[in-house]
Amino acid sequence: ENRQIAAATAGDRRAFDQLVGSYREELCAFLRRRLSDDDVDDVVQESWVAAWNSLPNFDRRSRFRTWLFSIALNKCRDHYRSRTVAAQR
């Protein structure tokens, strides 16, 4: 995993795709416990995009899984905030 992270950080999309494959099911299950089935795919995708864009900032003080799931949790919160704002309009 450390080699994949290093390669992905250097811009290797294939290495990042391997990380996605490693965590796809677990990340989906994590978000299914927090979102409706209709919203899971969108938030998963937003989480992966955010992880790819933020990967150069991953400082390895935590495990990759922990870092990724914190991004997903923040995207979940963003999702609920945007629904709240939309409902208030």
Z-matrix of the N, CA and C atoms (Angstrom, degrees):
N
C 1 1.445
C 2 1.531 1 110.87
N 3 1.321 2 117.31 1 -38.84
C 4 1.463 3 119.94 2 -179.12
C 5 1.529 4 111.67 3 -61.29
N 6 1.325 5 116.90 4 -37.69
C 7 1.473 6 119.88 5 177.35
C 8 1.520 7 111.32 6 -66.71
N 9 1.325 8 115.98 7 -40.43
C 10 1.468 9 119.67 8 178.26
C 11 1.525 10 110.40 9 -63.58
N 12 1.321 11 117.02 10 -42.25
C 13 1.463 12 121.02 11 179.38
C 14 1.525 13 110.15 12 -63.06
N 15 1.333 14 116.39 13 -45.88
C 16 1.465 15 120.02 14 179.90
C 17 1.528 16 110.71 15 -61.86
N 18 1.319 17 116.74 16 -43.84
C 19 1.466 18 120.30 17 -179.97
C 20 1.526 19 111.23 18 -66.32
N 21 1.318 20 116.22 19 -42.32
C 22 1.471 21 119.79 20 179.44
C 23 1.522 22 110.55 21 -65.15
N 24 1.318 23 116.75 22 -39.02
C 25 1.463 24 120.82 23 177.57
C 26 1.525 25 110.75 24 -61.04
N 27 1.321 26 116.24 25 -32.90
C 28 1.466 27 121.39 26 178.21
C 29 1.530 28 112.01 27 -80.99
N 30 1.339 29 116.87 28 0.93
C 31 1.460 30 120.76 29 176.26
C 32 1.520 31 115.82 30 103.53
N 33 1.324 32 117.80 31 7.20
C 34 1.463 33 121.59 32 -179.52
C 35 1.530 34 109.78 33 -77.35
N 36 1.314 35 115.23 34 103.71
C 37 1.469 36 120.65 35 -177.04
C 38 1.527 37 111.81 36 -66.06
N 39 1.323 38 116.89 37 -33.90
C 40 1.458 39 120.04 38 179.66
C 41 1.530 40 111.11 39 -64.48
N 42 1.328 41 116.75 40 -39.83
C 43 1.471 42 120.39 41 177.26
C 44 1.523 43 110.23 42 -64.49
N 45 1.326 44 116.46 43 -39.71
C 46 1.468 45 119.35 44 177.74
C 47 1.523 46 110.30 45 -65.26
N 48 1.331 47 117.07 46 -40.74
C 49 1.465 48 120.47 47 177.77
C 50 1.531 49 111.11 48 -60.09
N 51 1.322 50 117.28 49 -33.73
C 52 1.463 51 120.75 50 176.48
C 53 1.527 52 110.74 51 -67.12
N 54 1.324 53 116.29 52 -39.56
C 55 1.464 54 119.67 53 175.59
C 56 1.524 55 110.70 54 -63.84
N 57 1.317 56 116.09 55 -41.70
C 58 1.473 57 120.45 56 176.90
C 59 1.524 58 109.18 57 -57.61
N 60 1.319 59 116.51 58 -47.35
C 61 1.463 60 120.33 59 179.42
C 62 1.512 61 112.86 60 -60.70
N 63 1.312 62 116.50 61 -35.09
C 64 1.466 63 120.78 62 -178.75
C 65 1.524 64 112.56 63 -69.69
N 66 1.326 65 116.69 64 -31.78
C 67 1.466 66 120.68 65 -173.14
C 68 1.529 67 114.40 66 -113.39
N 69 1.308 68 117.87 67 -1.40
C 70 1.471 69 121.73 68 -173.85
C 71 1.524 70 112.88 69 -53.74
N 72 1.314 71 116.87 70 -55.56
C 73 1.469 72 120.36 71 -175.71
C 74 1.527 73 112.34 72 -64.98
N 75 1.311 74 116.04 73 -42.63
C 76 1.459 75 120.01 74 -178.85
C 77 1.536 76 111.40 75 -66.02
N 78 1.340 77 115.87 76 -39.62
C 79 1.462 78 119.85 77 178.45
C 80 1.523 79 110.54 78 -66.43
N 81 1.320 80 117.26 79 -42.70
C 82 1.473 81 120.45 80 177.66
C 83 1.526 82 111.03 81 -61.05
N 84 1.316 83 117.09 82 -43.59
C 85 1.467 84 120.63 83 179.44
C 86 1.527 85 110.60 84 -63.60
N 87 1.321 86 117.20 85 -40.34
C 88 1.463 87 122.49 86 178.04
C 89 1.526 88 110.10 87 -59.25
N 90 1.323 89 116.90 88 -45.72
C 91 1.465 90 120.51 89 -177.80
C 92 1.526 91 112.61 90 -77.03
N 93 1.335 92 118.17 91 -28.45
C 94 1.468 93 120.45 92 176.91
C 95 1.531 94 111.41 93 -63.08
N 96 1.321 95 116.61 94 -27.77
C 97 1.466 96 120.24 95 178.35
C 98 1.523 97 111.77 96 -75.33
N 99 1.336 98 116.59 97 -11.77
C 100 1.458 99 120.78 98 -174.91
C 101 1.521 100 114.62 99 -118.63
N 102 1.321 101 116.88 100 -14.56
C 103 1.465 102 121.62 101 -174.24
C 104 1.516 103 110.89 102 -132.31
N 105 1.320 104 115.35 103 163.42
C 106 1.462 105 119.28 104 172.44
C 107 1.527 106 108.35 105 -72.12
N 108 1.318 107 116.48 106 156.68
C 109 1.460 108 120.95 107 -179.80
C 110 1.526 109 111.76 108 -57.21
N 111 1.328 110 116.75 109 -33.16
C 112 1.462 111 120.76 110 -178.79
C 113 1.526 112 112.84 111 -66.89
N 114 1.318 113 117.23 112 -23.43
C 115 1.465 114 121.00 113 -174.62
C 116 1.522 115 114.01 114 -101.24
N 117 1.306 116 117.50 115 -14.13
C 118 1.465 117 120.90 116 -173.30
C 119 1.528 118 112.10 117 -59.87
N 120 1.318 119 118.16 118 -49.90
C 121 1.465 120 120.30 119 -175.41
C 122 1.525 121 111.91 120 -59.47
N 123 1.318 122 116.67 121 -41.50
C 124 1.467 123 119.78 122 179.99
C 125 1.523 124 111.45 123 -64.26
N 126 1.309 125 117.21 124 -44.07
C 127 1.467 126 120.52 125 -177.79
C 128 1.528 127 110.63 126 -71.22
N 129 1.329 128 117.00 127 -34.92
C 130 1.474 129 119.63 128 174.75
C 131 1.529 130 109.20 129 -60.72
N 132 1.316 131 116.66 130 -47.39
C 133 1.461 132 120.67 131 -179.62
C 134 1.532 133 111.03 132 -61.93
N 135 1.305 134 117.37 133 -44.36
C 136 1.468 135 121.09 134 177.91
C 137 1.528 136 110.65 135 -61.25
N 138 1.316 137 117.12 136 -36.97
C 139 1.463 138 121.33 137 179.24
C 140 1.523 139 111.23 138 -65.62
N 141 1.337 140 116.85 139 -44.00
C 142 1.466 141 119.87 140 179.72
C 143 1.525 142 111.95 141 -67.02
N 144 1.313 143 116.61 142 -39.16
C 145 1.466 144 119.62 143 177.65
C 146 1.528 145 109.95 144 -63.29
N 147 1.321 146 116.30 145 -44.43
C 148 1.463 147 120.35 146 178.91
C 149 1.530 148 110.98 147 -63.64
N 150 1.319 149 117.04 148 -39.80
C 151 1.467 150 120.47 149 178.94
C 152 1.531 151 110.38 150 -64.28
N 153 1.324 152 117.40 151 -44.78
C 154 1.464 153 121.14 152 178.61
C 155 1.531 154 110.34 153 -59.91
N 156 1.317 155 116.09 154 -45.83
C 157 1.468 156 120.29 155 -178.56
C 158 1.523 157 112.80 156 -68.73
N 159 1.327 158 117.10 157 -28.96
C 160 1.465 159 121.54 158 -177.41
C 161 1.523 160 113.54 159 -96.77
N 162 1.303 161 116.88 160 -4.43
C 163 1.465 162 120.02 161 -175.18
C 164 1.532 163 113.71 162 -54.07
N 165 1.332 164 119.76 163 -37.70
C 166 1.473 165 118.03 164 177.41
C 167 1.533 166 112.87 165 -61.81
N 168 1.312 167 117.88 166 -20.24
C 169 1.461 168 121.93 167 179.18
C 170 1.532 169 113.31 168 -91.01
N 171 1.329 170 117.39 169 -5.77
C 172 1.455 171 120.73 170 179.02
C 173 1.523 172 108.06 171 -68.14
N 174 1.335 173 116.26 172 114.81
C 175 1.463 174 120.13 173 -172.15
C 176 1.525 175 114.14 174 -99.88
N 177 1.308 176 116.88 175 3.58
C 178 1.465 177 123.02 176 175.52
C 179 1.528 178 114.42 177 64.99
N 180 1.337 179 116.62 178 16.83
C 181 1.469 180 117.84 179 173.08
C 182 1.521 181 109.67 180 -72.31
N 183 1.322 182 116.31 181 -25.16
C 184 1.459 183 121.35 182 175.81
C 185 1.525 184 108.03 183 -118.98
N 186 1.303 185 115.30 184 169.77
C 187 1.461 186 119.26 185 175.97
C 188 1.519 187 109.27 186 -70.69
N 189 1.309 188 117.00 187 154.22
C 190 1.456 189 121.65 188 179.03
C 191 1.521 190 110.27 189 -58.23
N 192 1.328 191 116.73 190 -42.38
C 193 1.459 192 121.07 191 -179.66
C 194 1.530 193 110.82 192 -58.45
N 195 1.309 194 116.64 193 -45.91
C 196 1.466 195 121.22 194 -179.94
C 197 1.522 196 110.44 195 -61.60
N 198 1.308 197 116.63 196 -44.69
C 199 1.460 198 122.72 197 178.97
C 200 1.522 199 110.69 198 -61.67
N 201 1.325 200 116.85 199 -47.54
C 202 1.460 201 122.39 200 -179.75
C 203 1.528 202 111.35 201 -61.62
N 204 1.322 203 117.21 202 -44.79
C 205 1.454 204 120.25 203 -177.41
C 206 1.528 205 111.60 204 -70.74
N 207 1.316 206 117.61 205 -28.14
C 208 1.467 207 118.76 206 174.58
C 209 1.523 208 110.24 207 -69.50
N 210 1.319 209 117.27 208 -36.25
C 211 1.469 210 120.31 209 174.22
C 212 1.522 211 109.23 210 -62.27
N 213 1.322 212 116.94 211 -46.75
C 214 1.468 213 121.10 212 -179.08
C 215 1.525 214 111.28 213 -61.86
N 216 1.314 215 116.76 214 -40.61
C 217 1.460 216 119.66 215 178.66
C 218 1.532 217 110.55 216 -64.32
N 219 1.316 218 117.28 217 -40.44
C 220 1.464 219 120.40 218 176.46
C 221 1.527 220 111.53 219 -64.91
N 222 1.317 221 117.61 220 -38.29
C 223 1.470 222 120.76 221 176.98
C 224 1.530 223 110.33 222 -66.41
N 225 1.303 224 116.84 223 -35.19
C 226 1.464 225 121.45 224 175.85
C 227 1.530 226 109.75 225 -63.47
N 228 1.309 227 115.97 226 -45.05
C 229 1.470 228 120.21 227 177.49
C 230 1.524 229 110.94 228 -62.74
N 231 1.327 230 116.73 229 -42.54
C 232 1.472 231 120.77 230 176.94
C 233 1.528 232 110.64 231 -58.37
N 234 1.313 233 115.56 232 -40.92
C 235 1.465 234 121.13 233 179.89
C 236 1.529 235 110.27 234 -59.80
N 237 1.327 236 116.67 235 -48.55
C 238 1.464 237 120.02 236 -179.62
C 239 1.527 238 111.96 237 -67.07
N 240 1.324 239 117.16 238 -36.53
C 241 1.470 240 120.19 239 176.79
C 242 1.526 241 110.73 240 -63.28
N 243 1.319 242 116.56 241 -43.42
C 244 1.475 243 118.87 242 -178.98
C 245 1.530 244 110.80 243 -66.67
N 246 1.316 245 117.69 244 -33.75
C 247 1.472 246 119.88 245 176.94
C 248 1.521 247 110.72 246 -68.56
N 249 1.322 248 117.21 247 -38.01
C 250 1.457 249 121.78 248 178.84
C 251 1.521 250 110.22 249 -64.46
N 252 1.320 251 116.57 250 -44.84
C 253 1.465 252 120.77 251 178.99
C 254 1.523 253 110.83 252 -63.60
N 255 1.334 254 116.30 253 -42.98
C 256 1.461 255 120.02 254 179.43
C 257 1.525 256 111.41 255 -63.83
N 258 1.325 257 116.85 256 -36.84
C 259 1.472 258 120.64 257 -179.52
C 260 1.532 259 111.75 258 -70.17
N 261 1.322 260 116.75 259 -26.55
C 262 1.456 261 120.90 260 -179.06
C 263 1.535 262 112.32 261 -79.58
N 264 1.299 263 116.74 262 -13.99
C 265 1.471 264 120.07 263 -178.03
C 266 1.488 265 112.74 264 -81.08
